[in-house]
Amino acid sequence: MSRQAQYHLRLAALLLGVMLFLLPYRHFTPPDDLLEAVRERDFLSVHTRNTPTTYYEGRHGPTGFEYELMRRFADHLEVSLTLDASHHIMSVIDTVRREGDLGAATLPLDPTLEGLIFSRAMFDLQPVLVYRRGLPPVKSPEGLAGLEIGTIRGSGADQALRELQAEFPELGWRESPEVEVAELLSRVESGNLDAAVVYDHQFRINRIFFPGVERGFPIGEPLSMAWAFPALGGLRLQQEANRFLEQLQHEGVLDDLVERHFGHDDYLEYVGARVFIAHLHERLPDYTALFREAARNTGFDWKLLAALGYQESHWDPEATSPTGVRGLMMLTLPTAGEMGVDDRLDPAQSIDGGARYLRHIKDRLPDSIQGEDRLFMAMAAYNVGLGHLYDARRITEQLYGDPDRWKDVREALPLLQKREWHSQTRHGYARGGEPVIYVRNIRRYYEILTYVDRSQQQYLQLNDLNGEAADDDGLLFDIVPPIR
């Protein structure tokens, strides 16, 4: 081959290499009109994080506050949804600049970030300082001196610390984009950190797993959670998202989602929550197989039956109430007879009988009650009786509510305690506030059991994780020193 031919061959190879190098960038660069591109390709591409407050696999499939919003937005656009949940928060921001359609990952609205535009605010993010139980109470910035503090870089909580540092120059902390809230709280509880700065709603969702962590005080003003879009993609997708979010706000759907995902913290008194976690490890293993068997026989989730059992007796097989209700599932004598339970103090008989009784109640409810509403009303009737539940449904109709919706019936149940209402009913007075709390607590216990079951490896191996952090903490955290 001549030198000239070799030269042209090498030149062609070089040009091909350059083209291949540039091709991914050109391929992923957002088009000028991202909304049109989404509709043409028929799917919305979202970058997110796998966290209990953002997106995770629940008992019925994918769920999470932001997941529900992005799924609804994809439906609004009449396209399918694709997710990349392999990110930490900084990689979401970096990736959205050059590929994908939006980032949804508890991102703080920050108009100073180059290459991004943000949606309207959808939720307040309040940074809070949390600290290890046993330390002197930390209720103000003055109490931070000398503490080892951690946070997530890029989350917005780190920016709240920087603003506080301007007022308290002696303040320093550690930060990393690659940790999540559960890891921070684990390090605080284990002593690898003294404190952490996270968002209030994140702490409320996770605190049940970390009873050794206390809430301190809010840091700075609330930030705003928003979606991020690539600036190169134009404004039309962002504007459509804003219209969508405004509609959800106007219809009350956004507030309902916030309440459903983040409004449960006050359902359990904190000390009671700590007792539940202790019993989860100490008592539940003795009965898990029985709950699983009863679930197979009745079609319920075993964790739901376990949650109901805890609400009834704290998983105490010899529990007895002053009214003569007995056993782990607290069956009355007539109910036990109806279900063929000879010994109410036998855990196997009690769990089996309680599960079949709940199924019996659920099956007797009108066909018009569907989905979770049917389950919640069955649980309420397990507590207060089917007759009183029907009375509450009739009161719901009188109040122009929907008797097939638990949300409306739970408002009517407490009225059974008032003479002006129970005097009009067939079954009379009932302590109607109790089944509301009863169902509410079972739902929360069930959520905790589901979360623990789903994240068993993560939460049962926290000691291993903490050991790695202690061995080489610098691999995870960068140190932000005090201002000298």
Disulfide bonds with the S-S distance in Angstrom:
none
